[in-house]
């Protein structure tokens, strides 16, 4: 259902600054996880766990956006950033 709601978003809604910031961070964390695995600093199992956590954050972002007319509120962004911070701290330690 969340994927269907995303398909109906206008270009403005998909590119809303708060959504871009959250999704940009998720993309950055994905690249960091891949780099850690490539360099042998993280196991594939650890990477899978972190990717799963990021996937849950992404799904939550889409759900929040579907409830708020295709964008996320500042409170939503703050909550998602806190979750992203927790994942980020697990990368590269």
N, C-alpha and C positions, 0 to 999 in steps of 0.2 A: 504494500500500500504506500509506504513512504517513497518508493521509487516512482510510483505513478503520480504522486503529488509533485515530485520534483520535475517530472516531464511537463507538467502544466504551468510551471513557474515562467514568468516573463524573463527576458534577458536582464532587466533591472533587478529583479528579485534574486536571480542566480548570482549576479555580480554585486549584490549589496555589500558595502564595505565591511560590516561585521561578519558576514558569512565568508567573504573572501579572506579575512584575517584568520578565522578559525580553520578554514579549509587549507589555507596556505601553510599554517603551522602543521597540520596533519600531513601534508605532502612533504614538508621539510623533515618531520620526524620519520616518515617512511624512508626517505633517502638516507638519513642518519643510521637507521636500523640496518638497511642493506649494506652500507659502508662498514659497519661494525662486523657483520657476518663475513663480508669479503676480506676484511683484514684479520679475521680469525679471533676477534676480541669478544665475539658473542656467538653462542651456539644457535643452531637453527631452531631448537626448541624454545630458547629464550626469545628469539626473534618472532616466532609464531605467537607466543603469548603477548608480546607487545603489539604486534599487528592486530591481534584479536581485540585488545583494549582500544586501539585506535579506531578499529572498525565499529566498535560499540559507541564511541564518541561521535563518529561520523553519522551513524544511524540516529543518535539522539539529536544531533544538529538538524538533520532533515525533518525529524518529527517536530522539533521546536518551531522550525520555519513553517511547516504546514499548518501549525496552530496560530501563527502570527502573520498571515497574509504573505508568506514567501520570504520573510526576513526574520532575523532573531533580535530580541531585545538586548539591551545592555546587560540586564541581569542574566539572560541566557548565555551571552558571550562570556561573562565573568565566570559562570558555573563551568562552562566548557573549557575555558582557559585553565581553571584549577585542575580539571581532570587531565588536560594536556600536560600541565606542569608535572603532575605525578608520573606520567609516562616518560616525559623528557628526562627526569632525574634518574630513571632506570637505564637510560641509554648512555653508554660510555663511562660507566663507573668501574 
